[in-house]
């Protein structure tokens, strides 16, 4: 780790951080743009199938073994949880809920990492900073949920918005669960890129039942999909699903994990700024307060790690 820290180009480090900060934060905005032409389940199929094929194809081109059964099994579980459910919920709810608010709610994933990581319960739940962060984070989620619930009751799509907020509570649970499963079931026989490629490919399969049940392939007129929706999908594939993740993995090798984890504070801010600048979405005082509360809780949860570092 030390040698890598010394030899990594500062320019490349800054560039990688910029990709992780900005690209991951911008995906919420581009998901909503893509939904202007693609049904939600087909969007998931197209995005993750193409990204997975491209990544596995590149690994195969480099001579890597991409057909490792253990890797495929583990990638299936983690990919379906993180991308199929976690990201799938984000895609579905952005039909009814502003992308900025979705990004704020997803930031609560840090809470679920602590709650679901049973092997570290004793260590985490005995730390006053982590416990305080959990309590404050839940208060932030409750604040946002209650505010959105009151707004939804006065609108025609109230039921869908309420369902969307409920799903946004459980989406980060799936993301954290899939991440922890991947962490505690390492694929030593394959590279991270191979594992990621299979995660995305299996996630695309997880979107298929929903698209078939909703008859999306029958009703979608591919010729009428607007250009900006296609460009948004291309952006999500190349930058959101491939470039940003690769930059994230590389940063973990050359920089301290506590430094890399700061993306969790920047992504929702980027999403909110893009939402305010390029859409008609309005972020009220309650959402801003909720953002501050949740990001503050994430800071408290990670504070012990920062202090140790």
Secondary structure, 3 states (H helix, E strand, C coil): CHHHHHHCCHHHHHHHHHHHHHHHHHHHHHHHHHCCCCCHHHHHHHHHHHHHHHHHHHHHHCCCCCCCHHHHHHHHHHHHHHHHHHHHHHHHHCCCCCHHHHHHHHCCHHHHHHHHCHHHHHHHCCCHHHHHHHHHHHHHHHHHHHHHHHHHCCCCCHHHHHHHHHHHHHHHHHHHHHHHHHHHCCCCCCCHHHHHHHHHHHHHHHHHHHHHHCCHHHHCCHHHCCHHHHHHHHHHHHHHHHHHHHHHHHHHHHCCHHHHCCHHHHHHHHHHHHHHHHCCCCCCHHHHHHHHHHHHHHHHHHHHHHHHC
